[in-house]
């Protein structure tokens, strides 16, 4: 049997998984990401890969690498990714991993790979046109059409964080004011609550306060869902996906979030479109990036 390696480089930890042709994760290793020095992280990654390869003399066909964007997907280069700093910026990740391991390596946006995993083995496996959104620390998007990730002319397709949904809306870090990530991501929900004087640690606690009747928390959660629904409605109007899958901690851990967003989407589309609105919760959880990276490696090897 042939194997692929899936890599998920995050702002806190990096995860490396050995994946078989049936998309089962056979083994996995996690270690802290050095957010300033990519060479240290990639050397550690290479050591893990060599361990996978040496065990039972396995044939590794490729390495798929999931990383937060923006990325230069044409050349396999990390651009100015907020979660990674220092020498990571403008760093040729795919080329360096290939140098360290001797195995063909391919870089892809984390949300794109999560979308690919959903399309191949997740909630979207029975559909041709699959839209995925992750609502977590940030807000990412990916679309897969007939098993292929849509990246656009320059590799920036679905880099959606700055899409302005609310003129002069909430400010969040370096994002454009009123951008969808500045409204609906878990970090943005928490930040808005803290700025309003609420004592919360994450978006789930904001939601708990909203359920308990706190008007400030309710307004923040209502905004997050309303503007996310408007954004999804725009995606549906432009690309007409068969399914929209929501992942990330906000979608997965807040009860009723996905169902409520679906109802709001239906309120914002043409009547003839309503029967085709299909918003679902991801069932792959945190493994979507790794599995998508494995899918990418296998597809490039075929």
PyMOL commands that set and color helices and strands:
alter all, ss='L'
color gray80, all
select helices_A, chain A and resi 38-57+86-88+93-101+110-121+181-184+186-195+203-211+215-239+249-253+257-266+271-274+285-301
alter helices_A, ss='H'
color red, helices_A
select strands_A, chain A and resi 2-9+13-20+25-32+59-67+71-72+77-78+105-109+129-135+139-145+148-149+243-247+279-281
alter strands_A, ss='S'
color yellow, strands_A
deselect
rebuild
show_as cartoon
